[in-house]
Amino acid sequence: MKKIYILSFLIFSLLLTGCLENNNPAKSLTLKQAINLANSEALIWHQEARLLDATSVDNDKKIAGSNGKRRYWNITFGVPNTRDIF
């Protein structure tokens, strides 16, 4: 069961990254914008989903993010009192 949730999370991450890249590869989001975008998908997955963690993962060769925006975010949601992770 845990493998299914991990696989679901990885697929969601790839889809989210793909959607952001296809619309505008240079578009950067603030942490709040990224969480709001991911939150709507997490609530479709489970109505009790809650934010667990959010980190930027840009691997730029130059300094980026000084304006609070990044291109890539890892955002994790979970369901309280369960081991369900999205």
C-alpha positions as CSV (number, residue, x, y, z in Angstrom):
1,M,0.0,0.0,0.0
2,K,2.8,2.4,0.9
3,K,4.4,1.8,-2.6
4,I,1.2,2.9,-4.2
5,Y,1.2,6.2,-2.4
6,I,4.9,6.8,-3.1
7,L,4.3,6.0,-6.8
8,S,1.3,8.3,-6.8
9,F,3.4,11.1,-5.3
10,L,6.1,10.7,-7.8
11,I,3.6,10.7,-10.7
12,F,2.0,13.8,-9.3
13,S,5.3,15.5,-9.0
14,L,6.2,14.7,-12.5
15,L,2.8,15.9,-13.8
16,L,3.0,19.1,-11.8
17,T,6.5,19.8,-13.1
18,G,5.5,18.9,-16.6
19,C,2.5,21.3,-16.5
20,L,4.5,24.1,-15.2
21,E,7.2,23.5,-17.8
22,N,4.8,23.2,-20.7
23,N,2.9,26.4,-20.0
24,N,6.0,28.6,-19.6
25,P,9.4,27.0,-18.9
26,A,10.8,30.2,-17.4
27,K,7.8,30.9,-15.1
28,S,8.7,31.1,-11.5
29,L,6.3,30.8,-8.6
30,T,6.4,31.9,-5.0
31,L,6.1,29.3,-2.3
32,K,2.6,30.4,-1.6
33,Q,1.6,30.1,-5.3
34,A,3.2,26.6,-5.5
35,I,1.4,25.4,-2.4
36,N,-2.0,26.8,-3.6
37,L,-1.5,25.0,-6.9
38,A,-0.5,21.7,-5.3
39,N,-3.2,22.0,-2.6
40,S,-6.1,22.0,-5.1
41,E,-4.7,18.7,-6.5
42,A,-4.1,17.2,-3.0
43,L,-7.7,17.9,-2.0
44,I,-8.9,16.0,-5.1
45,W,-6.7,13.1,-3.9
46,H,-8.1,13.3,-0.3
47,Q,-10.3,15.9,1.3
48,E,-8.4,15.8,4.6
49,A,-5.0,16.3,2.9
50,R,-2.7,18.7,4.9
51,L,0.6,20.3,3.9
52,L,3.6,18.4,5.3
53,D,6.6,19.9,3.6
54,A,7.6,22.3,0.8
55,T,11.1,23.0,-0.6
56,S,12.5,24.6,-3.7
57,V,14.6,22.3,-5.9
58,D,15.9,24.5,-8.6
59,N,19.4,23.5,-9.7
60,D,20.4,26.8,-11.4
61,K,24.0,27.4,-12.4
62,K,23.5,31.0,-11.5
63,I,22.1,32.5,-8.3
64,A,18.3,32.4,-8.4
65,G,15.3,32.8,-6.0
66,S,16.4,36.1,-4.5
67,N,13.0,37.5,-5.4
68,G,11.3,34.7,-3.5
69,K,10.3,32.8,-6.7
70,R,11.6,29.5,-7.9
71,R,10.8,27.3,-10.9
72,Y,10.6,24.0,-9.2
73,W,9.1,23.0,-5.8
74,N,8.7,19.7,-4.0
75,I,5.5,19.8,-2.0
76,T,4.3,16.9,0.2
77,F,0.8,16.5,1.6
78,G,-0.4,13.9,4.0
79,V,-3.6,12.7,5.7
80,P,-3.6,13.2,9.6
81,N,-3.4,10.0,11.6
82,T,-2.6,7.9,8.6
83,R,0.5,7.1,6.6
84,D,-1.1,8.4,3.4
85,I,1.3,10.7,1.6
86,F,0.8,12.7,-1.6
